[in-house]
């Protein structure tokens, strides 16, 4: 596939060769680890090759390998695997009791992925979850997640846990503590990731605001924070899961718009995976509601074109779907179709201009 990639004008990626039947941007979809045969048939009908999988239980080498092999028997491949137990870890982010045990669990997770032949995972840096306000309607009455910084009832959610109030962990933490804890963690992760041939994309803070529940978010809420974090890691195996939705949530507070971020990170081959999501407006403009890809304030064609400009050749998927009539199948089919059309459009544009 590297020959095809070169002929198509793509630079070879630092990530393992995740080329499917065509080089370039790879469209993927979420697949549960215990997906039914009907679900896998739905994925095939979408016309995608890649599955973004999550939360295998227990996350042993044998279970991971079994999931990968089952997908392959259905003509699908595992691009990403996420383990919720070690995705967002307050113990690590805040240096709480149990930190060393959590780091050891994370390192074993990375070793297991490599041994099972799965080479990418996403890491979440949050200490008190993804914060939201009450759902709100978007086009056609579909309910979707919202967030308003001034909402007194907003809460953080992750993997069955809920956080709320002014101090979710009993006190206010400093920005320096967050930086020190990140450096302590990532410097232990890097050698294991390199030995295991596993690539780790760090997800932005969601939402990217200065502080929630007494916990600052100084690292993954801006392009400058990501730059410094990647410099600390100093490894080709540590990059970014670029969540377009989070970047749009932050708006001008991110220090660079999402197009600038793609150009900076993509030109350095640091974008390992992309989440496509649109929002109605940014937090500095009063908060946001997640919406359809074609219904928010960002033109997603611009985003896809920027990814093509930097020769992005990793996986890309929809994220946080509105609750459409017809359920998940309808929502994902709509968004995958829209994404595939965007990919085809920008590829045609580049072919014409070549």
Secondary structure as the mmCIF struct_conf table of DSSP 4:
data_model
#
loop_
_struct_conf.conf_type_id
_struct_conf.id
_struct_conf.beg_label_comp_id
_struct_conf.beg_label_asym_id
_struct_conf.beg_label_seq_id
_struct_conf.end_label_comp_id
_struct_conf.end_label_asym_id
_struct_conf.end_label_seq_id
HELX_RH_AL_P HELX_RH_AL_P1 UNK A 2 UNK A 7
TURN_TY1_P TURN_TY1_P1 UNK A 8 UNK A 9
HELX_LH_PP_P HELX_LH_PP_P1 UNK A 10 UNK A 13
BEND BEND1 UNK A 14 UNK A 15
BEND BEND2 UNK A 21 UNK A 24
STRN STRN1 UNK A 26 UNK A 32
TURN_TY1_P TURN_TY1_P2 UNK A 33 UNK A 34
HELX_RH_AL_P HELX_RH_AL_P2 UNK A 37 UNK A 46
TURN_TY1_P TURN_TY1_P3 UNK A 47 UNK A 47
STRN STRN2 UNK A 50 UNK A 54
BEND BEND3 UNK A 57 UNK A 58
HELX_RH_AL_P HELX_RH_AL_P3 UNK A 61 UNK A 73
TURN_TY1_P TURN_TY1_P4 UNK A 74 UNK A 75
STRN STRN3 UNK A 77 UNK A 82
HELX_RH_3T_P HELX_RH_3T_P1 UNK A 84 UNK A 86
TURN_TY1_P TURN_TY1_P5 UNK A 87 UNK A 87
STRN STRN4 UNK A 88 UNK A 88
HELX_RH_AL_P HELX_RH_AL_P4 UNK A 90 UNK A 93
TURN_TY1_P TURN_TY1_P6 UNK A 94 UNK A 95
TURN_TY1_P TURN_TY1_P7 UNK A 97 UNK A 98
HELX_RH_AL_P HELX_RH_AL_P5 UNK A 99 UNK A 115
TURN_TY1_P TURN_TY1_P8 UNK A 116 UNK A 117
STRN STRN5 UNK A 120 UNK A 124
BEND BEND4 UNK A 127 UNK A 128
STRN STRN6 UNK A 130 UNK A 137
HELX_RH_3T_P HELX_RH_3T_P2 UNK A 139 UNK A 141
STRN STRN7 UNK A 143 UNK A 147
TURN_TY1_P TURN_TY1_P9 UNK A 149 UNK A 150
TURN_TY1_P TURN_TY1_P10 UNK A 152 UNK A 153
STRN STRN8 UNK A 155 UNK A 158
TURN_TY1_P TURN_TY1_P11 UNK A 159 UNK A 160
STRN STRN9 UNK A 161 UNK A 163
BEND BEND5 UNK A 165 UNK A 166
TURN_TY1_P TURN_TY1_P12 UNK A 168 UNK A 169
BEND BEND6 UNK A 170 UNK A 171
HELX_LH_PP_P HELX_LH_PP_P2 UNK A 172 UNK A 174
HELX_RH_AL_P HELX_RH_AL_P6 UNK A 175 UNK A 196
TURN_TY1_P TURN_TY1_P13 UNK A 197 UNK A 197
STRN STRN10 UNK A 199 UNK A 203
HELX_LH_PP_P HELX_LH_PP_P3 UNK A 204 UNK A 205
BEND BEND7 UNK A 206 UNK A 207
BEND BEND8 UNK A 210 UNK A 210
STRN STRN11 UNK A 211 UNK A 212
TURN_TY1_P TURN_TY1_P14 UNK A 213 UNK A 214
STRN STRN12 UNK A 215 UNK A 216
BEND BEND9 UNK A 219 UNK A 219
TURN_TY1_P TURN_TY1_P15 UNK A 220 UNK A 221
BEND BEND10 UNK A 222 UNK A 222
HELX_RH_AL_P HELX_RH_AL_P7 UNK A 223 UNK A 233
TURN_TY1_P TURN_TY1_P16 UNK A 236 UNK A 237
STRN STRN13 UNK A 238 UNK A 243
HELX_RH_AL_P HELX_RH_AL_P8 UNK A 244 UNK A 250
HELX_RH_3T_P HELX_RH_3T_P3 UNK A 251 UNK A 254
BEND BEND11 UNK A 255 UNK A 256
HELX_RH_AL_P HELX_RH_AL_P9 UNK A 258 UNK A 267
TURN_TY1_P TURN_TY1_P17 UNK A 268 UNK A 269
STRN STRN14 UNK A 271 UNK A 276
STRN STRN15 UNK A 278 UNK A 279
BEND BEND12 UNK A 280 UNK A 281
HELX_RH_3T_P HELX_RH_3T_P4 UNK A 283 UNK A 285
TURN_TY1_P TURN_TY1_P18 UNK A 286 UNK A 286
STRN STRN16 UNK A 288 UNK A 291
TURN_TY1_P TURN_TY1_P19 UNK A 293 UNK A 294
BEND BEND13 UNK A 295 UNK A 298
HELX_RH_AL_P HELX_RH_AL_P10 UNK A 300 UNK A 309
TURN_TY1_P TURN_TY1_P20 UNK A 310 UNK A 311
BEND BEND14 UNK A 314 UNK A 314
STRN STRN17 UNK A 315 UNK A 318
BEND BEND15 UNK A 320 UNK A 320
STRN STRN18 UNK A 323 UNK A 323
TURN_TY1_P TURN_TY1_P21 UNK A 325 UNK A 326
HELX_RH_AL_P HELX_RH_AL_P11 UNK A 327 UNK A 353
#
